């Protein structure tokens, strides 16, 4: 199974982060993995279910489902939410998986982390495709976590954060394009600037998140 881990620390209480991550109306605003989340009416099993859709191209969506498989709230304020998910859509590289959200109170805020594993479809071709898809999926998760952090710490809405990111990408591309008209040496320097200069502090950045679990999170 493919595995992904992302962690950040947010200067906000557990209760506030819980609300924005568990509310199906707020979750798609900051999490770029989801375009839409819709709750499924209770079927008597007691499990909270939902469907989701993600736009992969203009006018093309891949749908999936999720089932909350448990929650735990400890007396010290730590909370955990577990989930099973999958997609019957043959175009989806993910067949099924499971994961968790974990909320750990720390001095001045909350250590917020997720870990999830999934099985691919398409056999060997799917496993090969996941060599590119897996890192991209992890990057999107981390980028989304930092977008949530900016919302809670600086009041930058997810919509504004997205436009900040687009504007910065356009600016970096323009710098490289201008440098190409000057000469190869300048162009190489411009590419270095575009790739390695850290994003503005109000622009989401996956690099700000931890991508490997510590010993206590394995």
Secondary structure as a PSIPRED ss2 file (coil, helix, strand):
# PSIPRED VFORMAT (PSIPRED V4.0)

   1 X C   1.000  0.000  0.000
   2 X E   0.000  0.000  1.000
   3 X E   0.000  0.000  1.000
   4 X E   0.000  0.000  1.000
   5 X E   0.000  0.000  1.000
   6 X E   0.000  0.000  1.000
   7 X E   0.000  0.000  1.000
   8 X E   0.000  0.000  1.000
   9 X E   0.000  0.000  1.000
  10 X E   0.000  0.000  1.000
  11 X C   1.000  0.000  0.000
  12 X C   1.000  0.000  0.000
  13 X C   1.000  0.000  0.000
  14 X H   0.000  1.000  0.000
  15 X H   0.000  1.000  0.000
  16 X H   0.000  1.000  0.000
  17 X H   0.000  1.000  0.000
  18 X H   0.000  1.000  0.000
  19 X H   0.000  1.000  0.000
  20 X H   0.000  1.000  0.000
  21 X H   0.000  1.000  0.000
  22 X H   0.000  1.000  0.000
  23 X C   1.000  0.000  0.000
  24 X H   0.000  1.000  0.000
  25 X H   0.000  1.000  0.000
  26 X H   0.000  1.000  0.000
  27 X H   0.000  1.000  0.000
  28 X H   0.000  1.000  0.000
  29 X H   0.000  1.000  0.000
  30 X H   0.000  1.000  0.000
  31 X C   1.000  0.000  0.000
  32 X C   1.000  0.000  0.000
  33 X C   1.000  0.000  0.000
  34 X C   1.000  0.000  0.000
  35 X C   1.000  0.000  0.000
  36 X E   0.000  0.000  1.000
  37 X E   0.000  0.000  1.000
  38 X E   0.000  0.000  1.000
  39 X E   0.000  0.000  1.000
  40 X E   0.000  0.000  1.000
  41 X C   1.000  0.000  0.000
  42 X C   1.000  0.000  0.000
  43 X C   1.000  0.000  0.000
  44 X C   1.000  0.000  0.000
  45 X C   1.000  0.000  0.000
  46 X C   1.000  0.000  0.000
  47 X C   1.000  0.000  0.000
  48 X C   1.000  0.000  0.000
  49 X E   0.000  0.000  1.000
  50 X E   0.000  0.000  1.000
  51 X E   0.000  0.000  1.000
  52 X E   0.000  0.000  1.000
  53 X E   0.000  0.000  1.000
  54 X E   0.000  0.000  1.000
  55 X E   0.000  0.000  1.000
  56 X E   0.000  0.000  1.000
  57 X E   0.000  0.000  1.000
  58 X C   1.000  0.000  0.000
  59 X C   1.000  0.000  0.000
  60 X E   0.000  0.000  1.000
  61 X E   0.000  0.000  1.000
  62 X E   0.000  0.000  1.000
  63 X E   0.000  0.000  1.000
  64 X E   0.000  0.000  1.000
  65 X E   0.000  0.000  1.000
  66 X E   0.000  0.000  1.000
  67 X E   0.000  0.000  1.000
  68 X E   0.000  0.000  1.000
  69 X E   0.000  0.000  1.000
  70 X E   0.000  0.000  1.000
  71 X E   0.000  0.000  1.000
  72 X E   0.000  0.000  1.000
  73 X E   0.000  0.000  1.000
  74 X C   1.000  0.000  0.000
  75 X C   1.000  0.000  0.000
  76 X C   1.000  0.000  0.000
  77 X C   1.000  0.000  0.000
  78 X C   1.000  0.000  0.000
  79 X E   0.000  0.000  1.000
  80 X E   0.000  0.000  1.000
  81 X E   0.000  0.000  1.000
  82 X E   0.000  0.000  1.000
  83 X E   0.000  0.000  1.000
  84 X E   0.000  0.000  1.000
  85 X E   0.000  0.000  1.000
  86 X E   0.000  0.000  1.000
  87 X C   1.000  0.000  0.000
  88 X C   1.000  0.000  0.000
  89 X C   1.000  0.000  0.000
  90 X C   1.000  0.000  0.000
  91 X C   1.000  0.000  0.000
  92 X C   1.000  0.000  0.000
  93 X C   1.000  0.000  0.000
  94 X E   0.000  0.000  1.000
  95 X E   0.000  0.000  1.000
  96 X E   0.000  0.000  1.000
  97 X E   0.000  0.000  1.000
  98 X E   0.000  0.000  1.000
  99 X E   0.000  0.000  1.000
 100 X E   0.000  0.000  1.000
 101 X E   0.000  0.000  1.000
 102 X E   0.000  0.000  1.000
 103 X E   0.000  0.000  1.000
 104 X E   0.000  0.000  1.000
 105 X E   0.000  0.000  1.000
 106 X E   0.000  0.000  1.000
 107 X C   1.000  0.000  0.000
 108 X C   1.000  0.000  0.000
 109 X E   0.000  0.000  1.000
 110 X E   0.000  0.000  1.000
 111 X E   0.000  0.000  1.000
 112 X E   0.000  0.000  1.000
 113 X E   0.000  0.000  1.000
 114 X E   0.000  0.000  1.000
 115 X E   0.000  0.000  1.000
 116 X E   0.000  0.000  1.000
 117 X E   0.000  0.000  1.000
 118 X E   0.000  0.000  1.000
 119 X E   0.000  0.000  1.000
 120 X E   0.000  0.000  1.000
 121 X C   1.000  0.000  0.000
 122 X C   1.000  0.000  0.000
 123 X H   0.000  1.000  0.000
 124 X H   0.000  1.000  0.000
 125 X H   0.000  1.000  0.000
 126 X H   0.000  1.000  0.000
 127 X H   0.000  1.000  0.000
 128 X H   0.000  1.000  0.000
 129 X H   0.000  1.000  0.000
 130 X H   0.000  1.000  0.000
 131 X H   0.000  1.000  0.000
 132 X H   0.000  1.000  0.000
 133 X H   0.000  1.000  0.000
 134 X H   0.000  1.000  0.000
 135 X H   0.000  1.000  0.000
 136 X H   0.000  1.000  0.000
 137 X H   0.000  1.000  0.000
 138 X H   0.000  1.000  0.000
 139 X H   0.000  1.000  0.000
 140 X H   0.000  1.000  0.000
 141 X H   0.000  1.000  0.000
 142 X H   0.000  1.000  0.000
 143 X H   0.000  1.000  0.000
 144 X H   0.000  1.000  0.000
 145 X H   0.000  1.000  0.000
 146 X H   0.000  1.000  0.000
 147 X H   0.000  1.000  0.000
 148 X H   0.000  1.000  0.000
 149 X H   0.000  1.000  0.000
 150 X H   0.000  1.000  0.000
 151 X H   0.000  1.000  0.000
 152 X H   0.000  1.000  0.000
 153 X H   0.000  1.000  0.000
 154 X H   0.000  1.000  0.000
 155 X C   1.000  0.000  0.000
 156 X C   1.000  0.000  0.000
 157 X C   1.000  0.000  0.000
 158 X H   0.000  1.000  0.000
 159 X H   0.000  1.000  0.000
 160 X H   0.000  1.000  0.000
 161 X H   0.000  1.000  0.000
 162 X H   0.000  1.000  0.000
 163 X H   0.000  1.000  0.000
 164 X H   0.000  1.000  0.000
 165 X H   0.000  1.000  0.000
 166 X H   0.000  1.000  0.000
 167 X H   0.000  1.000  0.000
 168 X H   0.000  1.000  0.000
 169 X H   0.000  1.000  0.000
 170 X H   0.000  1.000  0.000
 171 X H   0.000  1.000  0.000
 172 X H   0.000  1.000  0.000
 173 X H   0.000  1.000  0.000
 174 X H   0.000  1.000  0.000
 175 X H   0.000  1.000  0.000
 176 X H   0.000  1.000  0.000
 177 X H   0.000  1.000  0.000
 178 X H   0.000  1.000  0.000
 179 X H   0.000  1.000  0.000
 180 X H   0.000  1.000  0.000
 181 X C   1.000  0.000  0.000
 182 X C   1.000  0.000  0.000
 183 X C   1.000  0.000  0.000
 184 X H   0.000  1.000  0.000
 185 X H   0.000  1.000  0.000
 186 X H   0.000  1.000  0.000
 187 X H   0.000  1.000  0.000
 188 X H   0.000  1.000  0.000
 189 X H   0.000  1.000  0.000
 190 X H   0.000  1.000  0.000
 191 X H   0.000  1.000  0.000
 192 X H   0.000  1.000  0.000
 193 X H   0.000  1.000  0.000
 194 X H   0.000  1.000  0.000
 195 X H   0.000  1.000  0.000
 196 X H   0.000  1.000  0.000
 197 X C   1.000  0.000  0.000
 198 X C   1.000  0.000  0.000
 199 X C   1.000  0.000  0.000
 200 X C   1.000  0.000  0.000
 201 X C   1.000  0.000  0.000
 202 X C   1.000  0.000  0.000
 203 X C   1.000  0.000  0.000
 204 X C   1.000  0.000  0.000
 205 X C   1.000  0.000  0.000
 206 X H   0.000  1.000  0.000
 207 X H   0.000  1.000  0.000
 208 X H   0.000  1.000  0.000
 209 X C   1.000  0.000  0.000
 210 X E   0.000  0.000  1.000
 211 X C   1.000  0.000  0.000
 212 X C   1.000  0.000  0.000
 213 X C   1.000  0.000  0.000
 214 X C   1.000  0.000  0.000
 215 X H   0.000  1.000  0.000
 216 X H   0.000  1.000  0.000
 217 X H   0.000  1.000  0.000
 218 X C   1.000  0.000  0.000
